[in-house]
Amino acid sequence: MYTYSAKPSEVTKKWLVIDAEGVILGRLASEIAMLLRGKHKTIFTPHIDTGDHVIVINAEKVKLTGRKMKNKLYHRHTGFAGGIKTDTPAFLLAGKHPERVIERAVERMLPKDSPLARDQYAKLRVYAGTNHPHTAQQAEVYDFASKNPKNKR
């Protein structure tokens, strides 16, 4: 018996579309991170990018449980002295780029600071509305909301 190690030429990558309307953010982000890494495939190899491309639509309609909409904080720094900025998910979802809530959640569930992690994260596309420009890729619909009753509110 031997340990199988996938080669980059053997990996086939699919395109998946996930509708985020009414779905819990943390559950969605962990599933997307798993799909981007390729952990759902039998040929998963930690040092090879075996994951699929993921398109998320309706990002502005994602749900957060409890009081996270007001109490959860996202910090960033401008690079200048005293330049720390703080946002809440409610502010981001109501703002100009509501897709950043999902992008940040998924990015924090992927491996940190490596070329492989950057390649995996680059396969994520998030859109606020129902339209996306990737129709030529013939993406399959990935019905995440119906996998578990807890996934949808």
Buried (B, 14 or more C-beta within 10 A) or exposed (E): EEEEEBEEEEBEEBBBBBBBBEBBBEBBBBBBBBBBBBEEBEBBBEEBBBBBBBBBBBBBBBBBEEEBBEEBEBEEEEEEEEEEEEBBBBEBBEEEEBBBBBBBBBBEBBEEEEEBBEEBBEBBBBBBEEEBEEEEBEBEEBEBBEEEEEBBE
